[in-house]
Amino acid sequence: MNISVVIPLLNEAESLPELIGWIVKVMNDNKFSYEILLIDDGSSDDSWLVIEQHAATNPQIKGIKFRRNYGKSAALYCGFKAAGGDVVITMDADLQDNPEEIPGLYKMIINDGYDLVSGWKKKRFDPVLTKNIPSKLYNRTVRSISGIKLHDFNCGLKAYKNKVVKAIEVYGEMHRYIPVLAKWAGFKKIGEKEVKHQERKYGVTKFGMQRFIRGPLDLLSVMFIMKYGKRPLHLFGSLGFIMFLVGFVLAAYLGINKLLAISHHFPAKLVTDSPYFYIALTTMILGTQLFLTGFLGELVSRSAADRNTYQIEKEV
């Protein structure tokens, strides 16, 4: 099979018929063998009914319905797990991603040998203050931290080699950082393609203001996992050792100072009268706690169970 199209969706009953028809037309025009995987992330409208109707008439259309809303990352994880095409295309269900871009993305993976190609919506039709400006700041930050030269990390329109989606673990809100996860997994040939952005035709956006809080936190999580996910003791142990050493040296300085004063028959204050004693004590306690945190993290990382246990209600 040439292409698997994975589409996570939430309450997109109005846009689904047009989107499915558009994708099918593109696939037939280019003579691709394909499958369309529609992941219903707990919709409360008629999205699942639309999926069932199209699946009944087209065997290339498959649906997965979650019992409740788990989020886009969970939907992508299940879609990636089910995808069987040589190239996996992801796109949003709101018609803002153009299916006409699929052949170009496919050729970049097959002919140019990219592991992952991310879309770049250079000209956007989103609100400037609430989406465009925050998106530019976010992308600039991720570029500088990850070293991946992409303009639009959060674009839903992406293409992957099948082995890439099988190798990465998408959970929580990590769908924003799939290129970073792919690079961490060893897939370093990551490209970019300028794609057409379309105005939303039906419904409203499903992403609220909470993304401005979750985004930076998820970035910190990704960077920590990349560097120290399998060896947390290296980070917490090093910080703990440095803090403990600073506290110990400060406490030793206070003790030696008092001993020297006593040996020269000078009046010596109690060590506990000095504020530096409490600073040293606090620093040593924090250093010990950090070391123990790293040690416990090592134990957890070596015995962690699979986090991706999503309940699927139906499949067609």
Protein Blocks (a to p, Z undefined) as FASTA:
>chain_A
ZZdcddddehilkmmmmmmmmmmmmmmmnopacddddddehiablmlmmmmmmmmmomkb
ccdddfbdnbjklmmmmmmmmpcbfbdcdddfkopacfklmmmmmmmmmmnopabdcddd
fbacbdfklmmmmmmmmmmmmmmmnopacfblmlmbdcddfklmmmpccehjlmmmmmmm
mmmnopabccdddddddddfbhcdfbdfklmmmmmmmmmmmmmmmmmmmmmmlmmmmmmm
mmmmmmmmmmmmmmmmmmmmmmnopacddfklpmklmmmmmmmmmmmmmmmmmmmmmmmm
mmcccfblcddfbdZZ
